[in-house]
Amino acid sequence: MPPQGEPPPLPVTVLGGLAAGVRDCVADLARIETPGVAALALRAHPDGRELAWRLLERSGPLDGGSVPVDGDRGPDSRPSSSRLLPAALLPLLLRLARAGRHRHLLLTLPPGMEADLVALGLLHGQARGQALADHLRIDTVAVAVDLSRTEDDLNSGDRLARHGLALGPHDRRTLAETAARHLESADLVVTASTNDPDPTASARAATLIRHLAPAAATTHLCHDPLTGSLRTSDPAPLTGAHLFDADRARERHGPLPPPTRPPAPEYGVRSTRWTSRRPLHARRLHDALEQICAGALRGHGHLWLANRPGTIHRWESAGEHLAIQTTGNWLPDHDDPAWQAASAQRRTFAALLWDPYYGERRCELTFTGIDLDVPALHRLLNDCLLTDTELSLGAERWTLSDDPFADALGPADLPTP
């Protein structure tokens, strides 16, 4: 809680996304049309080593400057600058919150920054010895999307650096993986069609957004026929919607994100969830990776690899990008300290799905694509599972002399399920 006499926590909407033009337009509309709203606009230098910032009110710019960004890489290979604001900006946010001058703050991010992770970072941030969470409150994580670019972005193997969007020299993320993460993190998706695609393409893009962000609210910017500019009849969803849930955001980035139900297919867009209580044979999975990814724009979930029965492995594919990474350990018996340390949501799912022998171990993957051949995809995945004969041999016989994931995941250990 803020000290006595301090203003109440300043609500902050964190606005990101690849569509910089849509982002800037909606931020300008919100600060101009809604009294008391200010925007703190962050822009990355073309080389990704520096961030420029400007503070704007209804009447225009108030202040500005630049700060260096942290280009270190995190454990998930993303640069830390994509997840956290530079420390030099935190005192500025504290000053804005304590001044009590604004009713709401829009924090607009460069396309390479991931809005939900920045929001979580602010909740844990400190400036001048004070917790930022005592002085500001995350209201909504919003993402700006250009419908005329959505399908291309989700299918693009281009690196962010090729388009001047990278955050530092070590940022090797692609447009596809970044676009997918933006959508999946959103509480609110703000859409516009800057190139006026045909109605079917626009509807298909909107359907892709619903499949990747099924729980997100949406609002659309329209072209003003008189001026040709973008406009919205109601900027309110961006300021004061109270959509952000920190626990839900943390769970999404945790070792075992909760499953979601895929929406119904429409305009050729189809999502499917594949699950199995059997483990996957690492060699057969590795050999089938290209075929599995070929028809899907996006895939995410977690794996149980037979030769690594103690660890959870996250699957994340988008366009030409595929990453399989270790994210934690499967829970042991209910009375173990690790069980008590897990989130309440994970414990609930584990209890519901607990198997007397395998515990919470399972494979669960969700794929989204256009004209996705779901039966063929499920057959491919099922063919990668251990057979009855292999399963009957027991975990001690599931080792591999030529582990295809050894370079990416390290040496396999083999605890008993």
C-alpha positions in Angstrom: 0.0 0.0 0.0 1.2 3.6 -0.7 2.2 5.6 2.3 -0.4 7.8 3.9 -1.0 10.9 1.9 0.2 9.3 -1.4 -2.2 9.1 -4.3 -3.8 5.7 -5.1 -1.9 3.3 -7.3 -1.7 4.5 -10.9 -3.5 2.2 -13.4 -1.2 1.2 -16.2 -2.2 -0.4 -19.5 0.8 -2.1 -21.2 0.4 -1.9 -25.0 2.6 -4.0 -27.3 2.4 -5.9 -30.6 4.1 -5.9 -34.0 1.8 -3.4 -35.5 3.5 -0.2 -34.5 1.2 2.0 -36.6 -1.9 0.6 -34.9 -0.2 0.8 -31.5 0.6 4.5 -32.0 -2.8 5.3 -33.4 -4.8 3.8 -30.5 -2.5 5.3 -27.9 -2.9 8.8 -29.5 -6.7 8.3 -29.6 -6.8 7.2 -25.9 -4.7 10.1 -24.6 -6.5 12.7 -26.7 -10.1 11.6 -26.2 -9.9 10.4 -22.6 -9.2 13.1 -19.9 -6.4 12.3 -17.5 -4.7 9.7 -19.7 -1.0 10.0 -20.5 1.2 7.8 -22.7 4.8 6.8 -22.0 6.0 5.8 -25.5 9.1 3.6 -25.8 10.9 3.2 -29.1 14.0 1.0 -29.8 17.0 2.3 -31.7 17.5 0.4 -35.0 20.5 -1.4 -33.5 18.4 -2.4 -30.4 20.9 -1.2 -27.9 19.0 1.9 -26.7 15.4 2.9 -25.9 14.1 6.4 -26.5 11.1 7.4 -24.4 8.6 10.2 -24.6 5.9 11.2 -22.1 2.8 12.6 -23.8 -0.4 14.1 -22.5 -3.5 15.4 -24.4 -1.7 18.5 -25.4 1.4 16.8 -26.7 4.9 15.8 -25.5 6.0 16.7 -21.9 9.4 15.1 -21.5 11.7 12.6 -23.1 15.1 10.9 -23.2 16.9 7.7 -23.9 18.3 4.7 -21.8 20.4 1.7 -22.7 18.8 -1.7 -22.9 20.0 -4.9 -21.4 20.9 -7.3 -24.2 21.6 -10.4 -22.0 19.8 -13.6 -22.9 17.5 -15.3 -20.5 17.2 -19.1 -19.9 14.5 -19.4 -22.6 16.9 -17.8 -25.2 14.9 -14.6 -25.3 16.8 -11.4 -24.6 16.1 -10.0 -21.1 15.2 -6.7 -22.8 12.1 -8.4 -24.2 10.8 -9.2 -20.8 11.9 -6.3 -18.5 12.0 -2.5 -18.8 15.5 -1.0 -18.4 16.2 -0.2 -14.7 16.7 3.4 -15.6 13.0 3.8 -16.5 11.7 2.6 -13.2 12.3 5.8 -11.2 10.4 7.6 -14.0 7.4 5.4 -13.5 7.6 5.8 -9.7 7.7 9.6 -10.2 4.7 9.6 -12.5 2.7 7.4 -10.0 3.5 9.5 -7.0 2.8 12.8 -8.7 -1.0 12.0 -9.0 -1.2 14.0 -12.1 -2.7 11.3 -14.4 -5.7 9.1 -14.1 -4.3 6.4 -16.3 -1.0 5.6 -18.0 -0.5 3.9 -21.3 2.9 2.2 -21.6 3.5 1.6 -25.3 6.3 -0.9 -26.0 8.6 -1.6 -29.0 7.4 -4.5 -31.1 10.1 -6.8 -29.7 9.0 -6.4 -26.1 6.5 -8.9 -24.7 3.8 -7.0 -22.9 2.7 -9.5 -20.3 6.3 -10.2 -19.2 7.0 -6.5 -18.9 3.8 -6.2 -16.8 4.9 -9.0 -14.5 8.4 -7.4 -14.2 6.8 -4.1 -13.1 4.9 -5.8 -10.3 8.2 -7.1 -9.0 10.3 -4.0 -9.7 11.7 -1.5 -7.3 12.9 2.1 -7.7 14.6 4.2 -5.0 14.0 1.4 -2.5 10.3 1.3 -3.1 8.2 -1.5 -4.6 6.5 -0.3 -7.8 3.5 -2.5 -7.0 2.7 -0.1 -4.1 2.4 2.8 -6.5 1.0 1.4 -9.7 -1.4 -1.3 -10.8 -1.4 -3.2 -14.1 -4.9 -2.7 -15.6 -4.7 -4.5 -19.0 -2.2 -6.1 -21.3 -3.2 -5.0 -24.8 -1.7 -6.0 -28.2 -2.0 -4.1 -31.5 -2.6 -6.2 -34.6 -2.7 -5.3 -38.3 -5.2 -7.8 -39.8 -3.6 -7.3 -43.2 -0.4 -8.7 -41.8 -1.6 -11.3 -39.3 -1.4 -14.4 -41.5 1.9 -13.4 -43.0 3.5 -12.6 -39.7 2.4 -15.9 -38.1 3.9 -17.8 -41.0 7.2 -15.8 -41.3 10.6 -17.2 -40.6 12.2 -13.7 -40.9 14.2 -12.7 -37.9 13.1 -9.5 -36.1 16.6 -8.1 -36.9 15.7 -8.2 -40.7 12.9 -5.7 -40.0 14.8 -3.5 -37.5 12.7 -4.9 -34.6 15.4 -6.8 -32.7 16.4 -5.9 -29.1 20.1 -6.1 -29.2 22.6 -8.0 -31.4 21.8 -11.4 -29.8 18.0 -11.3 -30.4 17.3 -14.1 -32.9 13.6 -14.3 -32.5 11.4 -14.6 -35.6 8.3 -12.6 -36.6 6.2 -15.7 -36.3 7.1 -16.7 -32.7 6.9 -13.1 -31.6 3.5 -12.5 -33.2 2.1 -15.7 -31.6 3.4 -14.8 -28.1 2.0 -11.3 -28.4 -1.5 -12.7 -29.1 -1.4 -15.4 -26.5 -0.5 -12.9 -23.8 -3.2 -10.4 -24.6 -6.1 -9.4 -22.3 -7.2 -7.1 -25.1 -6.5 -7.3 -28.9 -6.8 -4.0 -30.8 -7.2 -4.7 -34.5 -7.0 -2.6 -37.7 -6.7 -3.2 -41.4 -4.1 -0.8 -42.7 -4.1 -2.3 -46.3 -7.8 -3.1 -46.6 -7.5 -6.8 -47.4 -10.5 -8.5 -49.0 -13.3 -9.4 -46.5 -12.5 -13.1 -46.5 -8.8 -12.6 -45.6 -9.7 -10.1 -42.9 -12.2 -12.5 -41.4 -9.7 -15.3 -41.5 -7.1 -13.1 -39.7 -9.7 -12.3 -37.0 -10.4 -16.0 -36.7 -6.7 -16.7 -36.2 -6.7 -14.2 -33.4 -9.7 -15.8 -31.7 -7.9 -19.2 -31.9 -4.6 -17.9 -30.5 -6.2 -15.6 -27.9 -9.6 -17.2 -27.1 -10.1 -15.4 -23.8 -9.0 -11.9 -25.0 -11.4 -9.0 -25.5 -11.2 -7.3 -28.9 -11.8 -3.8 -30.2 -11.4 -2.6 -33.8 -10.1 0.6 -35.3 -11.9 1.7 -38.5 -10.9 4.0 -41.3 -12.5 7.5 -41.2 -13.9 7.9 -44.8 -13.3 11.7 -44.6 -9.7 11.9 -43.4 -8.5 8.4 -44.2 -7.1 8.0 -40.7 -7.9 5.3 -38.1 -10.5 6.0 -35.5 -12.4 4.2 -32.7 -15.8 5.1 -31.4 -14.8 4.0 -27.8 -11.2 3.9 -26.5 -12.6 2.9 -23.0 -11.5 -0.8 -23.3 -7.9 0.3 -23.3 -8.2 2.4 -20.1 -10.1 1.0 -17.1 -11.1 -2.5 -18.3 -9.3 -4.2 -15.3 -8.6 -7.3 -17.4 -5.1 -8.2 -16.2 -4.7 -11.3 -13.9 -1.1 -11.7 -12.6 -1.7 -15.2 -11.4 -3.0 -16.3 -14.8 -0.1 -14.6 -16.6 2.4 -16.3 -14.3 0.7 -19.7 -14.9 1.0 -19.2 -18.6 4.8 -18.9 -18.3 5.1 -21.6 -15.7 6.4 -25.1 -16.1 3.0 -26.6 -17.0 0.5 -24.1 -18.4 -3.2 -25.1 -18.0 -4.9 -26.5 -21.1 -7.4 -24.5 -23.2 -10.3 -25.6 -25.3 -9.8 -24.8 -29.0 -12.5 -22.7 -30.6 -14.7 -24.1 -33.4 -13.2 -24.0 -36.9 -14.1 -21.1 -39.2 -12.8 -19.6 -42.4 -10.5 -22.6 -42.8 -8.8 -21.9 -39.4 -8.7 -25.0 -37.2 -7.2 -25.8 -33.9 -6.7 -29.2 -32.3 -5.5 -30.4 -28.9 -3.7 -33.7 -28.8 -3.1 -35.5 -25.5 -1.6 -38.8 -24.4 -0.7 -40.5 -21.1 2.0 -42.5 -22.9 5.5 -41.0 -23.3 7.0 -40.1 -26.7 9.9 -42.0 -28.2 12.5 -39.3 -28.7 14.0 -40.6 -31.9 10.7 -41.2 -33.6 9.5 -37.7 -32.5 12.7 -36.1 -33.8 12.4 -37.8 -37.2 8.8 -36.6 -37.5 9.3 -33.0 -36.5 9.3 -31.5 -40.0 6.1 -33.3 -40.9 4.4 -32.3 -37.6 5.2 -28.6 -38.0 4.5 -28.5 -41.7 0.8 -27.8 -41.6 0.5 -25.7 -38.5 1.1 -21.9 -38.0 1.3 -22.3 -34.3 1.9 -25.2 -31.9 2.5 -25.1 -28.1 2.2 -27.4 -25.1 4.3 -29.9 -23.2 5.9 -33.3 -23.8 6.8 -36.3 -21.8 9.8 -37.9 -23.4 10.3 -41.6 -22.5 14.0 -41.3 -21.9 13.5 -38.2 -19.7 10.6 -39.2 -17.5 11.5 -36.8 -14.7 11.3 -33.5 -16.6 8.7 -31.4 -18.4 9.6 -30.2 -21.9 7.8 -27.3 -23.5 7.0 -27.3 -27.2 6.7 -24.0 -29.0 6.5 -23.8 -32.8 5.5 -20.9 -35.0 6.1 -20.7 -38.8 9.6 -22.1 -39.3 10.6 -21.8 -35.6 10.6 -24.7 -33.3 11.9 -24.9 -29.7 11.7 -27.8 -27.3 13.0 -26.7 -23.8 13.1 -28.1 -20.3 10.8 -26.1 -18.0 10.7 -28.1 -14.8 10.0 -31.4 -13.1 6.9 -33.5 -12.9 5.3 -33.4 -9.5 6.1 -36.4 -7.1 3.6 -37.7 -4.6 1.1 -35.4 -2.9 3.0 -35.1 0.4 6.3 -34.0 -1.2 7.4 -30.4 -0.6 7.6 -29.8 -4.4 3.8 -30.5 -4.5 3.2 -27.9 -1.8 5.4 -25.4 -3.6 3.4 -25.7 -6.9 0.7 -23.2 -7.7 -2.9 -23.9 -6.6 -4.0 -24.3 -10.2 -1.3 -26.8 -11.1 -2.1 -28.8 -8.0 -5.8 -28.8 -8.9 -5.1 -30.1 -12.5 -2.6 -32.7 -11.1 -5.2 -34.0 -8.7 -7.8 -34.3 -11.4 -5.5 -36.0 -13.9 -3.4 -38.0 -11.5 -2.5 -41.5 -12.6 -1.6 -44.1 -9.9 1.6 -45.0 -11.8 2.6 -42.1 -14.0 1.4 -39.3 -11.7 0.8 -36.1 -13.6 3.0 -37.1 -16.6 1.3 -36.6 -19.9 1.7 -35.1 -23.4 -0.5 -32.2 -24.4 -0.1 -30.1 -27.6 -2.3 -27.6 -29.3 -1.9 -26.8 -33.0 -3.5 -24.1 -35.1 -3.4 -23.8 -38.8 -5.3 -23.1 -42.0 -6.9 -26.2 -43.5 -5.1 -28.2 -40.9 -5.3 -32.0 -41.5 -6.2 -32.9 -38.0 -6.5 -36.7 -38.5 -3.1 -36.9 -40.2 -1.4 -34.8 -37.5 -2.8 -37.0 -34.7 -1.6 -40.1 -36.6 1.9 -38.6 -36.8 2.0 -37.9 -33.1 0.5 -41.2 -32.1 3.1 -43.0 -34.2 5.8 -41.3 -32.0 4.4 -42.8 -28.8 5.9 -45.9 -27.1 4.3 -49.1 -28.3 2.7 -51.6 -25.9 5.9 -53.7 -26.0 8.2 -50.7 -25.4 6.0 -49.5 -22.6 6.0 -52.9 -20.9 9.8 -52.8 -20.6 9.7 -50.2 -17.9 11.4 -46.8 -17.5 14.8 -48.4 -16.9 14.8 -49.7 -20.5 13.7 -46.4 -22.2 17.2 -45.1 -22.5 18.7 -44.1 -25.9 22.2 -44.6 -27.1 21.8 -41.7 -29.6 19.5 -39.2 -28.0 18.6 -36.7 -30.7 17.7 -34.0 -28.2 21.0 -34.2 -26.2 22.5 -31.0 -27.6 19.3 -29.0 -26.9 18.3 -30.5 -23.6 21.5 -31.8 -22.1 22.2 -35.4 -21.0 19.1 -37.4 -20.0 18.6 -38.6 -16.5 16.4 -41.5 -15.9 14.5 -41.4 -12.6 11.8 -44.0 -12.1 8.2 -42.8 -12.7 
